[in-house]
Amino acid sequence: MDPRDDTRSARAIIPLMAQQSTPPAALLETALYVSDLAEAEAFYGGILGLEQIARVPDRHVFYRLGEVVLLLFDPARTLEGSSNLDLPVPPHGATGQGHLCFSATAAELHAWVDRLTEAGIPIEADFHWPNGARSIYFRDLAGNSLEFAEPRLWFEGS
Amino acid sequence: MDPRDDTRSARAIIPLMAQQSTPPAALLETALYVSDLAEAEAFYGGILGLEQIARVPDRHVFYRLGEVVLLLFDPARTLEGSSNLDLPVPPHGATGQGHLCFSATAAELHAWVDRLTEAGIPIEADFHWPNGARSIYFRDLAGNSLEFAEPRLWFEGS
């Protein structure tokens, strides 16, 4: 066996391994965009009861959702990009109606219909998917489409 | 003590309890909007290596990210709303540059810089936050701002 064969094999394998990154295993942050952060705080913190973990007036408010952080931004500010050379966060920002779905048990869904209705938030849709999981849809005050759904919609046995 | 006091207390407590829903404990779905779904599949499935779990041509492609589902939609289609009376998903859809961050270890971040660079995807920013966690930023082909970050950015000890 020609030893150069081994050399060629090693050369062929190295770039292949470098390309095989492990796929992302988990989400760390997701974002929605809102035009009025004070209104958003009243909604996400007050009505939904999420735990606020960071806040910069007129720019953003962040909430913890289990192992994920929900970022709410005023896109007018985040589209400017960062002026901090040590933390050069790239510009971003969207307009329109984004979408998020929170996980909820059947009993929690029932309680949320009552809670949202009491708070004057209309339930825009309420139905069961073909696999039996129930979803309810409503909107934040910026028009983003929010949902509570049973996790078995996607994950059998959960 | 007048027994009617107990009655009044009970009446006062019941509506209060109905208002106190448990805050959402976890995210189930998040969404980004893209103008070209075939291009998005090549990026999210091909380059990032995410596991595809659903696909409707010209409307959406969904990926699993641990216990969360990442929904990629063409907003031109989702803004139309549903024509299925049994599954009346409300209209939604955004334009501009959304944002998501994937969780990655220090070693995975290192591998992703190589993998993205090899794939011709520029690293737009690469820095350490004040608490030491590293983030890298890049964009999908629709312009959404994507990030890999060490989870200790938000969750100490992780």
Interface residues (C-beta under 8 A of the other chain):
Chain A: P15 A18 Q19 S21 T22 P23 P24 A25 A26 L27 L28 E29 T30 A31 Y33 L48 G49 L50 E51 I53 R64 L65 G66 E67 V68 V69 L70 L71 F73 P75 L79 D86 L87 P88 V89 P90 P91 H92 G93 A94 T95 G96 Q97 G98 H99 L100 C101 F102 S103 A104 E108 A111 W112 D114 R115 E118 E124 A125 F127 W129 Y137 R139 N144 S145 E147 F148 A149 P151 L153 W154 F155
Chain B: A18 Q19 S21 T22 P23 P24 A25 A26 L27 L28 E29 T30 A31 Y33 L48 G49 L50 E51 I53 R64 L65 G66 E67 V68 V69 L70 L71 F73 P75 L79 D86 L87 P88 V89 P90 P91 H92 G93 A94 T95 G96 Q97 G98 H99 L100 C101 F102 S103 A104 E108 A111 W112 D114 R115 E118 E124 A125 F127 W129 Y137 R139 N144 S145 E147 F148 A149 P151 L153 W154 F155
